[in-house]
Amino acid sequence: MNRWVIMAGATVILGGIGLGIASMRNSGGGGQAGASAPVKQLLEEAVQYEANGDKIKIKDVYEKIVTDHPDYDKVEEVQEKLGQLNLAIITSNTATPQTIMHEVVPGDSLGKLAGQYNTTKELIKKSNGLKSDVIRVGQKLRIWNAAFNVLVKKGQNILQVKIGDEVVKIYRVSTGANNITPAGTFKIASKLVNPVWFRPGGAPVPAESPENVLGTRWMGFDTDPHYGIHGTTDPDKIGQQVTAGCVRMRNPEVEELFDLLPIGTPVAIQD
């Protein structure tokens, strides 16, 4: 198995979602010899911490499993739950060290606030349960204020969303056939919902067409408008090196990422 678990430095941002700890504890498993009993003990501890609402200790347990027991056969599930937990807190209205409360003043708009705090309108709306772009003077908005960055590892076909060196969530992606996805450092320069695909040498392919390989979202790079991160019409090939050079994601996941990342977000691509 090609494991892509973060072995160190994966500080977790906690939120108010159920972790499903008991289900992992009860489902068995254990990886290589010597890993099963310690992991089961850690999961037992996590169940107790969850019952007490002590998410900091749950986080410590999960990190210990990931770092100390990489051969546990459900370690990727643990890493996935950490990612879900991180995303839940980012998109919730829970106050954290990475958030501020902004009181709306005359002249404010979601677009203006997104630019001011280097975030997105979509994330502000999600965090505050807004159904439209309308905000009112005096309204208090919870705004995520920590900058994201992205790391793509072509050899593993994974994309990491990070805050500094801290990993928020890991996604499996597809990259370029024959390793043609360019390595280097880029920035997100354009963002499109339901993009039209301007097929090389052919007519434009509309967003609703099953032939549109871009899927539901496009985030283009600054150095070359032909490269970027996008969705897919062929999710079964996620995890393979099959693209024309772009980074391809499942549509629900690229939509999730699209809502987090503002224009200017740095993207590093490594072999």
Secondary structure, DSSP 8 states (H G I E B T S, - for coil): -------S-------SS---HHHHHHT----STTTHHHHHHHHHHHHHHHHTT-HHHHHHHHHHHHHH-TTSTTHHHHHHHHHHHHHHHHTSS---TTEEEEE--TT--HHHHHHHTT--HHHHHHHHT-SSS---TT-EEEEE----EEEEETTTTEEEEEETTEEEEEEE-BEEGGG-S--EEEEEEEEEES--B--TTS--B-TT-TT-TTTTEEEEESS-TT-EEE--S-GGGTTSEEESSSEE--HHHHHHHHHH--TT-EEEEE-
